[in-house]
Amino acid sequence: PTENLIYVASGRAGTFTVIDGSTNQVIHSAFLAPWLNGITVDPTTNLVYVAQSNSPGQIFVMNGLSVNGFSHVDTIPVDAFPNPLAINPNAEILYAASGHPSNSVISVIDTNTNTVTSTITIPGHFARAMDINTDTNRIFVGTDEPGTLYVIDIAPGSPTENTVVDTTPISSFTQQVSVNPITNLVYSADTGSSTITVVQDTPPLPPDTT
């Protein structure tokens, strides 16, 4: 947001495109790799992460600043067919969700070293959408499993860290998930029913010190 740039990953064509948000003009476009899919930006470092949904899967790390030529700076190997990505800039962690016929696997990536430090398995197959509520330290994941939104605890040091702690009913298959960290509302765009499910994410209670 501070740079007012828009980044686009163009699927099978494999083009990484940058648009100037003040003029709506393309200022950079270059072939990166085929089957580009999920994309996210770290607003602190201005690094852009682009998922290549292939087997083996990988995440391209791109420099998001024009002064550095929007260059490719690193590649992170992850589980096959990654799609949605979500960044927690406060913890310097990137999450990459890969979908399979029987389940979905989320790779937990340290953005300081660009290495996978752990994985999270959820029962829903073919993860489609994911977002983080940094206020409550929870990830919300939608899959091709109808009627279910998965909730993952990512609070550091929590006894349930990096595990599914809840499921929330939704009307259909999730196409996109977005969190408003100010109101703690989670929005799930449900394909098939053409509806948006709104979920209230309640912050966890502070520990009892009595």
C-alpha positions as CSV (number, residue, x, y, z in Angstrom):
1,P,0.0,0.0,0.0
2,T,2.8,2.5,0.7
3,E,4.1,2.1,-2.8
4,N,0.7,2.3,-4.5
5,L,1.5,-0.7,-6.7
6,I,-0.7,-3.6,-7.8
7,Y,0.9,-7.0,-8.5
8,V,-0.7,-9.6,-10.8
9,A,0.2,-13.2,-11.4
10,S,-1.4,-14.5,-14.7
11,G,-2.0,-18.2,-14.3
12,R,-1.0,-20.4,-17.2
13,A,0.7,-17.6,-19.1
14,G,3.2,-17.2,-16.2
15,T,3.5,-13.4,-16.4
16,F,4.3,-11.3,-13.4
17,T,2.8,-7.8,-13.9
18,V,3.1,-4.6,-11.9
19,I,0.6,-1.8,-12.3
20,D,1.0,1.8,-11.0
21,G,-2.0,2.4,-8.8
22,S,-1.9,6.2,-9.4
23,T,-2.1,5.9,-13.2
24,N,-3.6,2.4,-13.7
25,Q,-0.8,1.8,-16.2
26,V,1.4,-1.3,-16.5
27,I,4.9,-0.4,-15.6
28,H,6.5,-3.9,-15.6
29,S,5.6,-7.2,-17.1
30,A,7.8,-10.3,-17.5
31,F,7.5,-14.0,-17.8
32,L,8.3,-15.8,-14.5
33,A,7.0,-19.4,-14.8
34,P,3.8,-21.1,-16.0
35,W,0.9,-21.8,-13.7
36,L,1.2,-18.8,-11.4
37,N,-1.6,-18.6,-8.9
38,G,-1.7,-17.1,-5.3
39,I,0.1,-13.9,-4.6
40,T,0.7,-11.8,-1.5
41,V,2.8,-8.8,-0.4
42,D,4.8,-8.2,2.8
43,P,4.1,-4.5,3.4
44,T,7.1,-4.2,5.7
45,T,9.8,-5.5,3.3
46,N,8.0,-4.8,0.0
47,L,8.7,-8.4,-1.0
48,V,6.1,-10.1,-3.2
49,Y,5.4,-13.9,-2.9
50,V,4.0,-15.7,-6.0
51,A,2.9,-19.3,-5.9
52,Q,3.6,-21.7,-8.8
53,S,0.7,-24.2,-8.7
54,N,2.7,-27.2,-10.0
55,S,4.3,-30.3,-8.7
56,P,6.7,-29.9,-7.1
57,G,5.3,-26.6,-5.8
58,Q,7.4,-23.5,-5.2
59,I,7.0,-19.9,-4.2
60,F,8.9,-17.1,-6.1
61,V,10.1,-14.2,-4.0
62,M,10.1,-11.0,-6.0
63,N,11.4,-7.5,-5.1
64,G,8.4,-5.3,-5.2
65,L,10.2,-2.0,-5.7
66,S,10.8,-0.4,-9.1
67,V,14.2,0.9,-8.0
68,N,15.3,-2.8,-7.8
69,G,13.7,-3.7,-11.1
70,F,11.1,-6.0,-9.6
71,S,13.7,-8.7,-9.6
72,H,13.4,-12.4,-8.7
73,V,15.4,-12.8,-5.5
74,D,14.7,-16.3,-4.3
75,T,12.6,-19.5,-4.7
76,I,11.1,-21.5,-1.9
77,P,10.2,-25.2,-2.4
78,V,6.8,-26.2,-0.9
79,D,4.2,-28.9,-1.1
80,A,2.7,-29.6,-4.5
81,F,0.1,-27.3,-6.1
82,P,0.2,-24.3,-3.8
83,N,-2.5,-21.7,-4.3
84,P,-3.6,-19.3,-1.6
85,L,-0.9,-17.4,0.3
86,A,-1.1,-15.3,3.4
87,I,1.6,-13.2,5.2
88,N,1.9,-12.4,8.9
89,P,4.3,-9.4,8.8
90,N,4.3,-9.1,12.6
91,A,5.7,-12.6,13.0
92,E,7.7,-12.6,9.6
93,I,5.9,-15.8,8.6
94,L,4.4,-16.8,5.2
95,Y,1.7,-19.4,4.9
96,A,1.3,-21.4,1.6
97,A,-1.7,-23.7,1.2
98,S,-1.5,-26.7,-1.1
99,G,-4.6,-28.7,-2.0
100,H,-4.9,-32.5,-2.5
101,P,-7.8,-34.9,-3.1
102,S,-7.8,-36.1,0.5
103,N,-6.6,-33.0,2.5
104,S,-4.8,-29.7,2.3
105,V,-1.3,-28.9,3.6
106,I,-0.2,-25.4,4.7
107,S,3.6,-24.8,4.6
108,V,4.8,-22.4,7.4
109,I,7.7,-20.4,6.0
110,D,10.2,-18.2,7.9
111,T,10.5,-15.1,5.7
112,N,14.0,-14.3,7.1
113,T,15.5,-17.5,5.8
114,N,12.9,-18.5,3.2
115,T,12.6,-22.0,4.5
116,V,9.7,-24.2,5.5
117,T,9.8,-24.6,9.3
118,S,6.7,-26.8,9.7
119,T,3.5,-27.9,8.0
120,I,-0.2,-27.9,9.0
121,T,-2.6,-30.5,7.7
122,I,-6.3,-29.8,7.5
123,P,-8.9,-32.4,6.4
124,G,-10.6,-30.2,3.8
125,H,-9.4,-31.0,0.3
126,F,-8.1,-28.6,-2.3
127,A,-7.5,-25.3,-0.3
128,R,-8.9,-22.4,-2.2
129,A,-8.7,-19.3,0.0
130,M,-6.9,-18.2,3.1
131,D,-6.5,-15.0,5.2
132,I,-5.0,-14.1,8.6
133,N,-6.5,-12.2,11.5
134,T,-3.3,-10.8,13.1
135,D,-5.4,-9.5,16.0
136,T,-6.6,-12.9,17.1
137,N,-3.7,-14.9,15.7
138,R,-5.9,-17.1,13.6
139,I,-5.9,-18.3,10.0
140,F,-9.2,-18.9,8.2
141,V,-9.0,-21.5,5.3
142,G,-11.7,-22.3,2.8
143,T,-11.5,-25.5,0.8
144,D,-13.5,-27.5,-1.8
145,E,-15.2,-29.2,1.1
146,P,-18.7,-27.7,1.1
147,G,-20.0,-25.9,4.1
148,T,-16.8,-25.6,6.2
149,L,-14.4,-22.8,7.0
150,Y,-11.4,-24.0,9.0
151,V,-9.9,-22.0,11.8
152,I,-6.2,-22.5,12.7
153,D,-4.4,-21.1,15.8
154,I,-1.1,-19.5,15.0
155,A,-0.4,-17.8,18.4
156,P,3.3,-18.3,19.3
157,G,3.7,-20.5,22.3
158,S,0.1,-21.6,22.3
159,P,-0.5,-25.3,23.2
160,T,-2.6,-25.5,20.0
161,E,-0.2,-23.5,17.8
162,N,-0.4,-24.5,14.1
163,T,-3.5,-26.8,14.6
164,V,-7.1,-26.6,13.6
165,V,-9.0,-25.4,16.6
166,D,-12.5,-24.8,15.1
167,T,-14.7,-25.1,12.0
168,T,-17.3,-22.5,11.0
169,P,-20.3,-23.4,8.9
170,I,-20.7,-21.6,5.6
171,S,-23.3,-21.9,2.9
172,S,-21.3,-23.5,0.1
173,F,-17.7,-23.8,-1.3
174,T,-15.3,-21.0,-0.4
175,Q,-13.9,-19.0,-3.3
176,Q,-12.3,-16.2,-1.3
177,V,-11.7,-15.3,2.3
178,S,-10.9,-11.8,3.7
179,V,-10.5,-10.6,7.3
180,N,-11.1,-7.2,8.7
181,P,-8.7,-7.0,11.6
182,I,-10.3,-3.8,13.0
183,T,-13.8,-5.4,13.4
184,N,-12.6,-9.0,13.6
185,L,-15.1,-9.9,10.9
186,V,-14.3,-12.7,8.4
187,Y,-15.9,-12.7,5.0
188,S,-16.2,-15.9,3.0
189,A,-17.4,-15.6,-0.7
190,D,-19.2,-18.8,-1.3
191,T,-19.4,-20.0,-4.9
192,G,-22.4,-22.1,-5.8
193,S,-24.7,-20.2,-3.4
194,S,-23.6,-16.8,-4.6
195,T,-23.5,-15.5,-1.1
196,I,-21.0,-14.0,1.4
197,T,-20.9,-15.5,4.8
198,V,-19.9,-13.1,7.6
199,V,-18.2,-14.7,10.7
200,Q,-17.4,-12.9,13.9
201,D,-13.9,-13.8,15.1
202,T,-13.8,-13.3,18.8
203,P,-10.4,-12.5,20.3
204,P,-9.2,-15.1,22.8
205,L,-9.5,-14.3,26.5
206,P,-6.3,-13.2,28.3
207,P,-4.7,-15.9,30.5
208,D,-6.0,-16.2,34.1
209,T,-3.3,-14.7,36.4
210,T,-5.2,-15.2,39.7
